[in-house]
Amino acid sequence: MVGFILEPANSLFLLDIKVYLSYNNWMNHHKRKIRVFHPRKLWLGLAMLALTLGVGAGELYSQAPNTEVLVAQKMTRNMQTFSLSGLVGAKQGYSRETHKVSYLDATSANALEKHDEALKSGVKSVCFIAEPIEEATYTADIVEVKISDHIASGAEFRVEVYVKNTGTAHWYGADSKCPDKTVVNLGTAKQIDRASRFFEEGHETGWIGNNRIRMVEDIAKSGEVATFAFTAIAPDVDTIFQEHFNLVAEGTTWFENFDIPVDIRIGNTTAKDDYELQFLKDVSIDTASLEGAHKIKVDLSEQKMTLLIGEIEVYHLTVSTGAYDTPTPVGNYRILNQQELRVGGAAPHYRMPYWQGFTKWGHGLHALPYLGDPGGWFWEEALDHIGLPVSHGCIRMLPDDAVVVYEFGDIGMEIEIAR
């Protein structure tokens, strides 16, 4: 007999479904007995339909899943994805870039091969372009990332990053040699100014130093697209490198709230590499270097959550934990159950997407709760409360973050909560 039980969450419970499958009856009588406690309210009926389309089983458990089983479970969960709210639709799966990514072959034009323009009195003409009269601002949008396809171990490859200047200031390339102008380079990030293992000596490689890549153009005015390109030699390993970059106006500022993740696939990568890759949001590392179990830490004082793979902190996010009179419990816990949507039984029947319960009393991790209408008053209030301890004891997250944490988590995974 196999039983699937969806446990109630505090006073907010979804429904209690008990399904009994009689294997012997199936084999001997070619039928199975199924007993379902039918909901008496319409909203419960809709919730049951959601479960049928989504998780279905509700609660899974594996004491020590091996890697292959873990990846298979995650991929199956992705295929079951649904969204009643429309707030986080199409957020599942392994597609993680928010910008276009394309691939280069041997015949692709090399952006690093350019011809300098004629000089005027020994100084390039771009140096005489009038500066904007507005206050200088430095902002940008990623247009596209191009990278060599099928990179083999030990082979040379190329990366090209195209970025649109959305600020008011002109960007000058390091090769412009314009005096008293602000040069914009592509710098290594996460961590800032780290030495990249892909650094190659030589002007033709695009690298200025082990933490800087020059702009190909001599100038990129507001509204224009700038190119940053580099070549490198792939190391002898099968892995995916996650390299984070940011733009820096030298001597002035790093671009705020800006990140260019570049995934460099080398050799023969696996589904495990893709699975781990989606969590590397705050660290530049390769998937082959990740060792150890997944773990979540929550700091109640800072209202912060950290995702760890082994001892490596891969992602940090802001959460909302329990209010003073309904505190989030402190201690070490494990994920007990997972549901893509949990609906509260008591009025006003809060919806809690990407639920992961971690106590028998009904505490869980989940996306910001909402009512039947995603644009309703409660949704707006909850959104404003991220970073503040206002929940009923659960740990709330922004929708996009909740998707990442849901994919990161698994039944039996450790959660450490401290103040």
C-alpha positions as a printed NumPy array, in Angstrom:
array([[  0.   ,   0.   ,   0.   ],
       [  1.307,   3.441,  -0.932],
       [ -0.032,   6.511,   0.874],
       [  0.322,  10.138,  -0.107],
       [ -0.588,  12.629,   2.612],
       [ -0.751,  16.405,   2.365],
       [ -0.322,  17.701,   5.916],
       [ -2.151,  20.821,   7.199],
       [ -0.032,  23.954,   7.555],
       [ -0.746,  25.64 ,  10.891],
       [ -4.301,  27.031,  10.657],
       [ -3.721,  27.377,   6.935],
       [ -4.347,  23.954,   5.476],
       [ -4.92 ,  22.857,   1.921],
       [ -6.883,  19.625,   2.233],
       [ -6.348,  16.143,   3.529],
       [ -6.242,  13.604,   0.734],
       [ -5.622,   9.962,   1.463],
       [ -5.247,   7.651,  -1.469],
       [ -5.004,   3.946,  -0.861],
       [ -3.84 ,   1.732,  -3.715],
       [ -4.322,  -1.991,  -3.277],
       [ -1.632,  -3.724,  -5.261],
       [ -3.048,  -7.178,  -4.642],
       [ -6.508,  -6.144,  -5.791],
       [ -5.02 ,  -4.626,  -8.897],
       [ -3.145,  -7.788,  -9.751],
       [ -5.924, -10.21 ,  -8.802],
       [ -9.033,  -8.278,  -9.784],
       [ -7.548,  -5.784, -12.311],
       [ -8.846,  -2.826, -10.398],
       [ -7.788,  -0.565,  -7.575],
       [ -9.703,   0.97 ,  -4.722],
       [ -9.336,   4.689,  -4.36 ],
       [-10.928,   6.66 ,  -1.559],
       [-10.836,  10.422,  -1.73 ],
       [-12.331,  12.71 ,   0.88 ],
       [-14.269,  14.911,  -1.494],
       [-14.149,  18.666,  -0.712],
       [-17.394,  20.349,   0.162],
       [-16.461,  23.781,  -1.072],
       [-15.756,  24.998,  -4.564],
       [-12.352,  26.406,  -3.666],
       [-11.265,  23.031,  -2.379],
       [-12.353,  21.492,  -5.641],
       [-10.223,  23.973,  -7.533],
       [ -7.289,  23.263,  -5.234],
       [ -7.642,  19.531,  -5.902],
       [ -7.604,  20.22 ,  -9.648],
       [ -4.448,  22.289,  -9.164],
       [ -2.772,  19.395,  -7.398],
       [ -3.795,  17.022, -10.151],
       [ -2.203,  19.302, -12.737],
       [  0.802,  20.081, -10.569],
       [  2.507,  18.034,  -7.884],
       [ -0.178,  15.406,  -7.491],
       [  1.73 ,  13.268,  -5.016],
       [  2.229,  16.166,  -2.662],
       [  4.784,  14.61 ,  -0.361],
       [  7.905,  12.793,  -1.408],
       [ 10.645,  11.414,   0.811],
       [ 14.105,  10.014,   0.239],
       [ 16.543,   9.701,   3.118],
       [ 19.695,   9.884,   1.013],
       [ 18.914,  10.411,  -2.655],
       [ 21.852,   9.937,  -4.982],
       [ 22.648,  12.586,  -7.568],
       [ 21.001,  10.808, -10.473],
       [ 17.714,  10.368,  -8.599],
       [ 17.821,  13.963,  -7.356],
       [ 18.189,  15.38 , -10.86 ],
       [ 15.439,  13.101, -12.176],
       [ 13.06 ,  14.277,  -9.455],
       [ 13.784,  17.926, -10.233],
       [ 13.277,  17.474, -13.954],
       [  9.998,  15.685, -13.361],
       [  8.847,  18.512, -11.118],
       [  9.669,  21.01 , -13.86 ],
       [  7.509,  19.106, -16.331],
       [  4.615,  19.302, -13.853],
       [  4.84 ,  23.057, -13.553],
       [  1.623,  25.02 , -13.415],
       [  0.608,  28.463, -12.243],
       [ -2.805,  29.496, -10.971],
       [ -1.753,  33.013, -10.11 ],
       [  0.084,  33.978, -13.284],
       [  2.69 ,  35.689, -11.097],
       [  5.501,  33.251, -11.7  ],
       [  4.483,  31.542, -14.918],
       [  7.219,  30.107, -17.115],
       [  9.773,  30.46 , -14.33 ],
       [ 10.597,  26.767, -13.996],
       [ 13.141,  24.762, -15.916],
       [ 16.82 ,  25.329, -16.48 ],
       [ 16.598,  28.406, -18.705],
       [ 18.086,  31.142, -16.548],
       [ 19.324,  33.919, -18.867],
       [ 17.21 ,  37.046, -19.148],
       [ 19.162,  38.12 , -22.24 ],
       [ 19.787,  36.542, -25.606],
       [ 22.573,  33.966, -25.796],
       [ 23.914,  32.764, -29.155],
       [ 26.886,  30.732, -30.336],
       [ 29.912,  31.467, -32.495],
       [ 31.525,  29.122, -35.002],
       [ 34.86 ,  29.201, -36.797],
       [ 33.494,  31.46 , -39.542],
       [ 31.979,  34.074, -37.211],
       [ 33.452,  37.557, -37.458],
       [ 35.799,  38.391, -34.617],
       [ 34.845,  41.638, -32.888],
       [ 38.422,  41.983, -31.64 ],
       [ 39.691,  42.406, -35.193],
       [ 39.09 ,  46.091, -35.899],
       [ 40.923,  48.931, -37.607],
       [ 41.693,  52.117, -35.734],
       [ 40.352,  55.312, -37.272],
       [ 42.642,  58.029, -38.559],
       [ 44.256,  60.273, -36.017],
       [ 43.754,  64.046, -35.873],
       [ 46.824,  65.871, -34.662],
       [ 47.875,  62.674, -32.9  ],
       [ 44.539,  62.364, -31.031],
       [ 41.561,  60.284, -32.168],
       [ 38.568,  62.249, -33.416],
       [ 36.235,  60.701, -30.806],
       [ 38.094,  62.697, -28.176],
       [ 36.621,  65.911, -29.636],
       [ 32.958,  64.822, -29.413],
       [ 30.988,  67.183, -27.194],
       [ 29.966,  65.815, -23.81 ],
       [ 26.246,  65.705, -22.848],
       [ 25.046,  68.676, -20.845],
       [ 22.999,  66.48 , -18.505],
       [ 24.38 ,  65.108, -15.28 ],
       [ 26.41 ,  61.986, -16.053],
       [ 24.579,  58.757, -15.276],
       [ 25.827,  55.215, -15.869],
       [ 23.188,  52.58 , -16.635],
       [ 22.984,  49.758, -19.175],
       [ 20.928,  46.896, -20.599],
       [ 22.342,  43.576, -21.751],
       [ 21.602,  43.052, -25.443],
       [ 23.256,  39.713, -26.183],
       [ 26.042,  37.354, -25.179],
       [ 27.829,  35.317, -27.856],
       [ 30.145,  32.438, -27.034],
       [ 31.991,  29.76 , -28.959],
       [ 29.966,  26.574, -29.369],
       [ 31.189,  23.104, -28.364],
       [ 34.247,  24.248, -26.401],
       [ 36.693,  21.359, -26.005],
       [ 39.238,  21.024, -23.214],
       [ 42.419,  22.91 , -24.086],
       [ 40.805,  24.748, -27.024],
       [ 40.739,  28.497, -27.578],
       [ 37.294,  30.1  , -27.384],
       [ 35.788,  33.568, -27.621],
       [ 33.138,  35.476, -25.684],
       [ 31.413,  38.647, -26.898],
       [ 29.126,  40.744, -24.677],
       [ 26.902,  43.426, -26.237],
       [ 25.545,  46.101, -23.892],
       [ 23.387,  49.158, -24.609],
       [ 24.297,  52.469, -23.019],
       [ 21.042,  53.631, -21.373],
       [ 22.629,  56.395, -19.297],
       [ 23.513,  59.977, -20.226],
       [ 27.312,  59.738, -20.134],
       [ 29.525,  58.77 , -23.084],
       [ 31.501,  55.571, -22.597],
       [ 35.101,  55.686, -23.812],
       [ 37.17 ,  52.621, -24.64 ],
       [ 40.594,  52.083, -23.118],
       [ 42.107,  52.231, -26.621],
       [ 40.676,  55.696, -27.302],
       [ 43.494,  57.254, -25.268],
       [ 41.333,  60.336, -24.749],
       [ 42.649,  62.529, -21.938],
       [ 40.247,  63.428, -19.14 ],
       [ 37.546,  61.031, -20.394],
       [ 35.864,  58.278, -18.382],
       [ 36.807,  54.827, -19.631],
       [ 34.233,  52.042, -19.262],
       [ 35.507,  48.458, -18.986],
       [ 33.978,  45.08 , -18.259],
       [ 35.152,  44.022, -14.801],
       [ 35.013,  40.738, -12.931],
       [ 32.26 ,  40.542, -10.327],
       [ 31.048,  38.269,  -7.563],
       [ 33.561,  38.839,  -6.174],
       [ 34.425,  42.349,  -7.388],
       [ 37.853,  42.539,  -9.058],
       [ 38.575,  38.84 ,  -8.591],
       [ 41.262,  37.385, -10.842],
       [ 39.563,  35.434, -13.633],
       [ 41.049,  32.067, -14.476],
       [ 40.337,  32.859, -18.147],
       [ 42.769,  35.797, -18.263],
       [ 45.166,  35.658, -21.213],
       [ 48.12 ,  37.957, -21.821],
       [ 48.18 ,  40.045, -24.982],
       [ 46.319,  43.014, -26.431],
       [ 44.611,  40.82 , -29.03 ],
       [ 42.932,  38.747, -26.297],
       [ 40.763,  41.669, -25.151],
       [ 42.089,  41.508, -21.572],
       [ 43.657,  44.567, -19.924],
       [ 44.508,  42.682, -16.744],
       [ 43.223,  39.597, -14.946],
       [ 40.084,  41.468, -13.876],
       [ 39.341,  43.809, -16.818],
       [ 38.148,  43.46 , -20.43 ],
       [ 38.385,  46.491, -22.748],
       [ 35.555,  47.91 , -24.832],
       [ 36.069,  47.219, -28.539],
       [ 34.722,  50.595, -29.705],
       [ 36.456,  53.856, -28.903],
       [ 33.17 ,  55.432, -27.819],
       [ 29.592,  54.369, -27.092],
       [ 27.194,  57.291, -26.754],
       [ 23.8  ,  57.148, -25.047],
       [ 21.55 ,  54.736, -26.915],
       [ 24.44 ,  52.979, -28.666],
       [ 25.581,  49.386, -28.175],
       [ 29.085,  48.676, -26.884],
       [ 31.051,  45.457, -27.429],
       [ 33.259,  43.733, -24.87 ],
       [ 35.087,  40.663, -26.175],
       [ 37.812,  38.312, -24.971],
       [ 39.516,  35.066, -25.908],
       [ 40.741,  32.368, -23.536],
       [ 42.006,  28.794, -23.384],
       [ 39.63 ,  26.231, -21.893],
       [ 41.012,  24.22 , -18.951],
       [ 41.186,  20.43 , -19.088],
       [ 37.932,  19.65 , -17.269],
       [ 34.31 ,  18.801, -18.096],
       [ 32.258,  21.483, -16.374],
       [ 30.254,  24.707, -16.667],
       [ 31.98 ,  27.851, -15.462],
       [ 29.714,  30.598, -14.158],
       [ 31.565,  33.88 , -14.71 ],
       [ 29.93 ,  37.075, -13.413],
       [ 30.876,  40.463, -14.885],
       [ 29.806,  44.079, -14.335],
       [ 30.547,  47.366, -16.057],
       [ 32.826,  49.853, -14.345],
       [ 33.323,  53.529, -15.173],
       [ 36.945,  53.683, -14.105],
       [ 37.624,  56.1  , -11.294],
       [ 33.911,  56.9  , -11.049],
       [ 31.569,  54.005, -10.251],
       [ 30.581,  50.394, -10.751],
       [ 27.167,  50.106, -12.399],
       [ 24.498,  49.59 ,  -9.728],
       [ 22.23 ,  46.535,  -9.667],
       [ 23.807,  45.187, -12.823],
       [ 25.134,  41.697, -13.469],
       [ 26.245,  39.86 , -16.606],
       [ 26.396,  36.104, -15.994],
       [ 28.273,  34.146, -18.66 ],
       [ 27.98 ,  30.353, -18.727],
       [ 31.056,  28.723, -20.271],
       [ 30.413,  25.046, -21.048],
       [ 33.554,  22.99 , -21.497],
       [ 33.759,  19.37 , -22.634],
       [ 30.976,  16.913, -21.844],
       [ 28.617,  18.369, -19.248],
       [ 25.793,  16.542, -17.492],
       [ 22.279,  17.179, -16.214],
       [ 23.799,  17.603, -12.749],
       [ 25.943,  20.487, -14.034],
       [ 22.833,  22.216, -15.435],
       [ 20.925,  21.583, -12.236],
       [ 23.602,  23.146, -10.002],
       [ 24.195,  26.025, -12.441],
       [ 20.807,  27.632, -11.797],
       [ 21.747,  28.381,  -8.174],
       [ 25.088,  30.13 ,  -8.797],
       [ 23.698,  33.644,  -8.544],
       [ 26.17 ,  35.194,  -6.098],
       [ 29.418,  33.382,  -6.838],
       [ 31.718,  32.841,  -9.822],
       [ 32.693,  29.18 ,  -9.809],
       [ 32.481,  26.048, -11.924],
       [ 30.038,  23.211, -11.304],
       [ 32.804,  20.59 , -10.992],
       [ 34.083,  22.415,  -7.883],
       [ 30.766,  22.108,  -6.049],
       [ 30.854,  19.413,  -3.391],
       [ 28.572,  18.557,  -0.523],
       [ 24.871,  18.647,   0.253],
       [ 22.416,  21.485,  -0.267],
       [ 21.548,  23.481,   2.846],
       [ 19.541,  26.587,   3.72 ],
       [ 20.436,  29.098,   6.429],
       [ 18.061,  31.807,   7.633],
       [ 19.135,  34.826,   9.71 ],
       [ 16.058,  36.194,  11.503],
       [ 17.863,  39.332,  12.684],
       [ 18.875,  40.315,   9.156],
       [ 15.816,  38.825,   7.387],
       [ 18.214,  37.042,   5.041],
       [ 18.338,  33.544,   3.571],
       [ 21.479,  31.88 ,   2.227],
       [ 21.648,  28.841,  -0.048],
       [ 24.758,  26.705,   0.375],
       [ 26.225,  23.82 ,  -1.609],
       [ 28.668,  22.242,   0.785],
       [ 30.425,  25.207,   2.39 ],
       [ 29.983,  27.53 ,  -0.601],
       [ 27.361,  30.279,  -0.334],
       [ 25.818,  30.42 ,  -3.79 ],
       [ 22.828,  32.742,  -3.297],
       [ 21.613,  35.344,  -0.791],
       [ 18.069,  36.696,  -0.7  ],
       [ 15.83 ,  38.857,   1.463],
       [ 12.869,  37.202,   3.219],
       [ 10.022,  38.023,   5.589],
       [  9.82 ,  35.881,   8.722],
       [  7.485,  35.674,  11.711],
       [  6.084,  38.697,  13.502],
       [  6.719,  39.267,  17.224],
       [  3.589,  37.403,  18.357],
       [  3.859,  34.678,  15.673],
       [  7.634,  34.027,  15.539],
       [  9.497,  31.731,  13.188],
       [ 10.994,  28.892,  15.268],
       [ 14.754,  28.853,  15.805],
       [ 16.778,  25.662,  15.38 ],
       [ 17.711,  22.977,  12.89 ],
       [ 14.937,  21.458,  10.764],
       [ 14.466,  19.437,   7.593],
       [ 12.066,  19.846,   4.692],
       [  9.088,  17.582,   5.362],
       [  6.888,  18.191,   2.329],
       [  6.717,  20.197,  -0.892],
       [  3.708,  21.503,  -2.808],
       [  3.691,  23.871,  -5.76 ],
       [  0.604,  25.548,  -4.292],
       [ -0.836,  25.392,  -0.791],
       [ -4.225,  26.992,  -0.068],
       [ -5.297,  28.099,   3.39 ],
       [ -8.45 ,  26.481,   4.769],
       [ -9.513,  29.436,   6.902],
       [-10.831,  32.657,   5.371],
       [ -9.557,  34.488,   3.422],
       [ -7.92 ,  31.316,   2.014],
       [ -4.406,  32.578,   1.301],
       [ -2.577,  30.954,  -1.61 ],
       [  1.067,  30.058,  -0.841],
       [  3.037,  29.118,  -3.998],
       [  6.139,  26.892,  -3.885],
       [  5.507,  25.596,  -0.394],
       [  8.165,  23.658,   1.553],
       [  7.048,  22.673,   5.045],
       [  9.691,  22.219,   7.723],
       [  7.805,  21.69 ,  11.034],
       [  4.937,  19.451,  12.104],
       [  3.146,  22.582,  13.319],
       [  2.849,  23.898,   9.772],
       [  5.745,  26.323,   9.286],
       [  7.067,  26.51 ,   5.757],
       [  9.036,  28.359,   3.099],
       [  6.882,  29.845,   0.345],
       [  6.397,  32.717,  -2.083],
       [  4.492,  35.786,  -0.94 ],
       [  0.904,  34.741,  -0.271],
       [ -1.983,  36.174,  -2.251],
       [ -5.735,  35.97 ,  -2.538],
       [ -7.706,  34.642,  -5.494],
       [ -7.063,  37.91 ,  -7.323],
       [ -3.263,  38.393,  -7.686],
       [ -3.825,  42.149,  -7.87 ],
       [ -5.77 ,  42.197,  -4.609],
       [ -4.98 ,  44.208,  -1.51 ],
       [ -3.15 ,  41.423,   0.302],
       [ -0.665,  40.883,  -2.541],
       [  0.345,  44.536,  -2.549],
       [  0.72 ,  44.56 ,   1.215],
       [  2.854,  41.396,   1.293],
       [  5.138,  42.708,  -1.451],
       [  5.871,  45.813,   0.597],
       [  6.669,  43.68 ,   3.64 ],
       [  9.611,  41.709,   2.215],
       [ 12.512,  42.293,   4.605],
       [ 10.174,  42.837,   7.568],
       [  9.175,  40.212,  10.194],
       [  5.399,  40.216,   9.607],
       [  4.448,  36.621,   8.723],
       [  2.47 ,  34.111,  10.78 ],
       [  5.7  ,  32.168,  11.364],
       [  6.456,  31.045,   7.819],
       [  9.396,  32.328,   5.753],
       [  8.134,  34.341,   2.783],
       [ 10.076,  35.117,  -0.389],
       [  9.615,  37.11 ,  -3.576],
       [  8.095,  34.948,  -6.355],
       [ 11.277,  34.596,  -8.442],
       [ 13.331,  33.746,  -5.353],
       [ 10.753,  31.191,  -4.215],
       [ 11.098,  29.329,  -7.528],
       [ 14.878,  29.083,  -7.081],
       [ 14.58 ,  27.931,  -3.464],
       [ 11.89 ,  25.382,  -4.4  ],
       [ 14.178,  23.865,  -7.03 ],
       [ 17.105,  23.987,  -4.598],
       [ 15.197,  22.203,  -1.836],
       [ 14.392,  18.537,  -1.481],
       [ 12.666,  16.349,   1.077],
       [ 14.998,  15.802,   4.037],
       [ 17.253,  18.784,   3.265],
       [ 18.571,  20.7  ,   6.29 ],
       [ 17.354,  24.175,   7.235],
       [ 19.215,  26.127,   9.916],
       [ 17.334,  29.072,  11.46 ],
       [ 19.149,  31.415,  13.834],
       [ 18.722,  34.864,  15.316]])
